[in-house]
Amino acid sequence: MKIISICPSNTELCVYLGADDLLIALDDYSDWPEHLQSLPKLGPDLSIRMDRLEALNPDLVLASLSVPGMEKNIAELEKRNIPHIIFNPQSLDDIANDLIVLGEALGMKEDAEKRAGQFLASLEEFRMAASKIKHKPSLYWEWWPNPLFTPGGINWLTEISRLAGAYNIFENIELASVQVTSDDVIQHDPDYICLAWVGVPEKKVKPDLVKKRKGWGELQAVKNNNIFILEEPLYCRPSPRLLEGLHKLAGLLHPNEFPLLTSSKGALQ
């Protein structure tokens, strides 16, 4: 079977399932793992070159609705009668379910159920450890700096926050992504600021810009220098690779409470 993934999280789903050998092409932003980087790239995930995709004659295309604007890819796939699956996970359970859906489509149902079970078991291990932590610090996640965008309650990062022994300050807003104001953040006065700007490498994320915002110098997170520059691929892509991000975040927040869990070299290794 020949598969094309047109979204990074779908590529990572294939890798976790052990189906990466079936991939024949990717979108430009599928930058992990390294051994797949020699495959043909079909353009950014919002501007897939459909003529080239169709010419590769895939048996299945893994599409997504995880980013606004991806609808046009799906419309083109439908117009051309190209077989495809659409993933749009908002939660960690959704990701586990997507593994099973993908496995069924590839004739790998048993493997998929096993991997999904392992994924959920790892999450449960963190959940149990987090339940023993008495003081759970508050986190402000920043997806984009201008205007400010942050995950709301219907998002995997709110779950990741809880599993790491903390909580998202905007978890009570029942949206996946929320545009907030500077004053909103100041009002919540988070203990930590987690910067994971979508599509921006860590070296280009400037914490000084955050510190210089009006009124932010009085935030607990800024005064205590609790500003994390996090690897965007480990937090902003809804794939099992979020486990690796969870390992790192838990270790940063509670190194003594998560000693065994955070000793792992990586959730997908």
Phi and psi in degrees as a GROMACS rama.xvg file:
@    title "Ramachandran Plot"
@    xaxis  label "Phi"
@    yaxis  label "Psi"
@TYPE xy
-106.422  122.999  LYS-2
-117.566  142.634  ILE-3
-121.997  131.089  ILE-4
-106.443  130.562  SER-5
-116.431  28.4717  ILE-6
-157.099  134.381  CYS-7
-55.746  -40.9525  PRO-8
-65.2125  -32.5606  SER-9
-70.1697  -37.6299  ASN-10
-59.7033  -44.1554  THR-11
-68.517  -31.2953  GLU-12
-61.4507  -43.1709  LEU-13
-61.4951  -42.6139  CYS-14
-63.3755  -45.6516  VAL-15
-62.3649  -35.0781  TYR-16
-75.5408  -21.0816  LEU-17
87.5079  24.781  GLY-18
-110.882  17.2578  ALA-19
-66.5187  -20.0935  ASP-20
-71.2176  -11.6594  ASP-21
-88.7881  -12.8918  LEU-22
-72.3576  134.876  LEU-23
-118.397  -11.1334  ILE-24
-165.78  159.04  ALA-25
-140.637  167.048  LEU-26
-77.2993  165.658  ASP-27
-64.4573  -28.5725  ASP-28
-87.6027  -4.2629  TYR-29
-76.6421  85.6232  SER-30
-100.517  8.98833  ASP-31
-143.872  141.807  TRP-32
-82.8855  172.911  PRO-33
-62.3383  -37.3259  GLU-34
-68.6695  -9.70578  HIS-35
-96.9351  -2.38559  LEU-36
-72.9076  -9.74802  GLN-37
-85.7753  -7.45542  SER-38
-69.2693  154.443  LEU-39
-58.0722  139.184  PRO-40
-106.959  133.291  LYS-41
-104.823  14.5815  LEU-42
107.568  171.667  GLY-43
-59.8261  153.773  PRO-44
-63.7543  -16.5675  ASP-45
-97.3262  -5.13568  LEU-46
-140.88  57.6091  SER-47
-68.1894  135.45  ILE-48
-79.8434  94.1669  ARG-49
-68.289  -32.4279  MET-50
-62.0583  -42.4393  ASP-51
-68.6972  -40.2085  ARG-52
-58.9161  -48.147  LEU-53
-62.5501  -36.0519  GLU-54
-65.189  -23.8951  ALA-55
-78.5541  -9.73789  LEU-56
52.4605  57.5197  ASN-57
-71.9369  151.478  PRO-58
-79.0282  -26.7509  ASP-59
-156.806  135.949  LEU-60
-112.038  133.369  VAL-61
-97.0008  103.874  LEU-62
-101.308  174.151  ALA-63
-151.904  157.238  SER-64
-122.606  23.3306  LEU-65
-72.8472  -16.8988  SER-66
-127.73  131.591  VAL-67
-55.2328  133.384  PRO-68
109.88  -15.6304  GLY-69
-73.3487  -10.3926  MET-70
-58.0235  -33.3298  GLU-71
-67.5466  -30.3343  LYS-72
-62.7811  -44.1175  ASN-73
-67.3176  -39.1291  ILE-74
-60.2272  -40.0449  ALA-75
-68.622  -40.6212  GLU-76
-61.4116  -41.8053  LEU-77
-67.611  -41.3356  GLU-78
-60.9011  -36.2563  LYS-79
-93.6307  1.83215  ARG-80
56.9765  41.1286  ASN-81
-91.9504  125.131  ILE-82
-58.5647  132.682  PRO-83
-154.865  159.257  HIS-84
-120.649  142.069  ILE-85
-111.109  124.758  ILE-86
-110.638  141.129  PHE-87
-149.26  59.9157  ASN-88
-70.8855  139.664  PRO-89
-116.662  -14.253  GLN-90
-135.507  169.932  SER-91
-67.9084  -35.5362  LEU-92
-63.6629  -37.3286  ASP-93
-60.5772  -39.4529  ASP-94
-64.474  -42.9564  ILE-95
-61.5875  -41.454  ALA-96
-65.9279  -38.039  ASN-97
-62.2669  -35.2463  ASP-98
-58.6771  -44.0349  LEU-99
-68.8137  -41.8503  ILE-100
-59.9458  -44.4009  VAL-101
-64.4535  -43.3227  LEU-102
-60.4758  -41.1628  GLY-103
-63.5688  -39.8172  GLU-104
-67.4484  -27.9269  ALA-105
-99.6807  3.48195  LEU-106
72.3472  28.6208  GLY-107
-124.812  39.4744  MET-108
-59.0612  -44.8808  LYS-109
-63.0578  -44.9692  GLU-110
-62.106  -40.8391  ASP-111
-64.94  -42.9009  ALA-112
-63.6102  -37.1132  GLU-113
-65.6879  -46.7651  LYS-114
-67.283  -38.7135  ARG-115
-63.1978  -40.0575  ALA-116
-63.0248  -40.7439  GLY-117
-64.8701  -40.9967  GLN-118
-60.1878  -48.7331  PHE-119
-67.512  -34.795  LEU-120
-65.6171  -38.4958  ALA-121
-63.7538  -41.2712  SER-122
-63.5542  -40.1134  LEU-123
-64.6043  -35.7527  GLU-124
-60.6492  -43.525  GLU-125
-67.0316  -39.2849  PHE-126
-60.515  -42.3153  ARG-127
-65.6291  -42.7541  MET-128
-65.1581  -41.8463  ALA-129
-65.8936  -31.3818  ALA-130
-65.2517  -19.04  SER-131
-91.4572  -5.34693  LYS-132
-85.7759  121.929  ILE-133
-77.5697  -48.7909  LYS-134
-97.5169  114.413  HIS-135
-106.154  109.535  LYS-136
-68.8914  158.437  PRO-137
-93.4016  142.304  SER-138
-121.252  136.5  LEU-139
-108.645  115.336  TYR-140
-92.4569  133.015  TRP-141
-120.877  114.35  GLU-142
-86.9922  -30.5162  TRP-143
-151.111  138.951  TRP-144
-86.3672  -22.6743  PRO-145
-155.459  102.523  ASN-146
-72.5592  167.059  PRO-147
-73.8306  123.514  LEU-148
-122.592  140.061  PHE-149
-144.942  154.135  THR-150
-72.0293  142.916  PRO-151
-98.3594  -159.497  GLY-152
-69.7399  -28.7788  GLY-153
-93.7793  65.915  ILE-154
-157.949  148.297  ASN-155
-62.9155  -26.683  TRP-156
-72.4238  -24.3728  LEU-157
-67.2685  -40.5713  THR-158
-66.3888  -44.7848  GLU-159
-57.8885  -40.6351  ILE-160
-58.8275  -48.0064  SER-161
-64.013  -41.879  ARG-162
-67.249  -24.0334  LEU-163
-89.9938  6.08288  ALA-164
81.713  34.346  GLY-165
-144.09  -166.883  ALA-166
-152.087  149.532  TYR-167
-80.121  126.324  ASN-168
-64.7282  -18.4537  ILE-169
-110.36  26.6126  PHE-170
-68.726  -18.4429  GLU-171
-84.3301  -4.39378  ASN-172
-89.7229  116.232  ILE-173
-80.2976  61.8313  GLU-174
-138.275  157.697  LEU-175
-76.2453  -40.3107  ALA-176
-135.135  136.158  SER-177
-128.422  132.317  VAL-178
-89.7483  122.976  GLN-179
-120.808  169.351  VAL-180
-103.149  165.159  THR-181
-59.7339  -39.1936  SER-182
-65.0919  -33.7851  ASP-183
-59.0564  -44.3898  ASP-184
-67.3622  -43.4649  VAL-185
-59.6985  -40.5538  ILE-186
-61.1561  -36.3381  GLN-187
-83.0017  -20.8713  HIS-188
43.9267  68.6746  ASP-189
-67.7574  153.254  PRO-190
-74.96  -32.3976  ASP-191
-135.975  148.466  TYR-192
-115.105  124.916  ILE-193
-111.48  109.013  CYS-194
-95.9022  115.91  LEU-195
-138.473  76.5779  ALA-196
-73.7407  125.37  TRP-197
-61.1395  123.891  VAL-198
77.8871  5.90976  GLY-199
-112.092  122.842  VAL-200
-61.4167  151.19  PRO-201
-55.8521  -37.9474  GLU-202
-65.3626  -17.4629  LYS-203
-99.0103  -1.81607  LYS-204
-85.0858  124.505  VAL-205
-110.636  100.625  LYS-206
-63.1503  -24.6688  PRO-207
-61.9846  -31.2969  ASP-208
-63.3209  -35.9059  LEU-209
-69.7673  -45.0458  VAL-210
-62.8756  -30.0085  LYS-211
-85.2375  -5.14259  LYS-212
-63.8421  143.938  ARG-213
-57.9208  121.977  LYS-214
86.1885  -11.8891  GLY-215
-77.7307  -17.5128  TRP-216
-63.2922  -19.2664  GLY-217
-92.8293  -3.68703  GLU-218
-67.5148  143.679  LEU-219
-57.4829  -41.0225  GLN-220
-61.7612  -39.0473  ALA-221
-76.0122  -44.4656  VAL-222
-61.7908  -33.6917  LYS-223
-95.024  5.60268  ASN-224
56.7204  38.1894  ASN-225
-95.9148  63.1498  ASN-226
-117.58  116.456  ILE-227
-99.5796  130.377  PHE-228
-97.773  108.651  ILE-229
-104.06  154.843  LEU-230
-72.6837  109.978  GLU-231
-51.5648  -41.5191  GLU-232
-62.9422  -22.4204  PRO-233
-88.6645  -4.05223  LEU-234
-132.173  -23.1153  TYR-235
-105.891  1.25675  CYS-236
-112.784  122.528  ARG-237
-76.9932  77.3756  PRO-238
-137.988  170.497  SER-239
-59.8989  -14.1845  PRO-240
-66.4045  -12.8124  ARG-241
-57.856  -25.6144  LEU-242
-58.9848  -39.3296  LEU-243
-65.1555  -40.6018  GLU-244
-63.4957  -39.9002  GLY-245
-62.4109  -44.2325  LEU-246
-53.6794  -47.6643  HIS-247
-68.7392  -43.1743  LYS-248
-65.1048  -44.5632  LEU-249
-60.5303  -39.2514  ALA-250
-66.8338  -34.7621  GLY-251
-70.0951  -41.091  LEU-252
-80.9087  -41.6331  LEU-253
-139.242  68.3632  HIS-254
-61.1697  -28.2622  PRO-255
-81.9833  -29.5825  ASN-256
-83.4066  -21.3343  GLU-257
-120.514  44.3522  PHE-258
-65.7149  -41.0147  PRO-259
-76.6431  -41.3244  LEU-260
-66.548  -40.381  LEU-261
-84.4432  0.728379  THR-262
-79.0397  -10.9975  SER-263
-63.9293  144.258  SER-264
-78.4367  -12.7936  LYS-265
161.025  136.671  GLY-266
-64.969  -24.6524  ALA-267
-103.776  7.28979  LEU-268
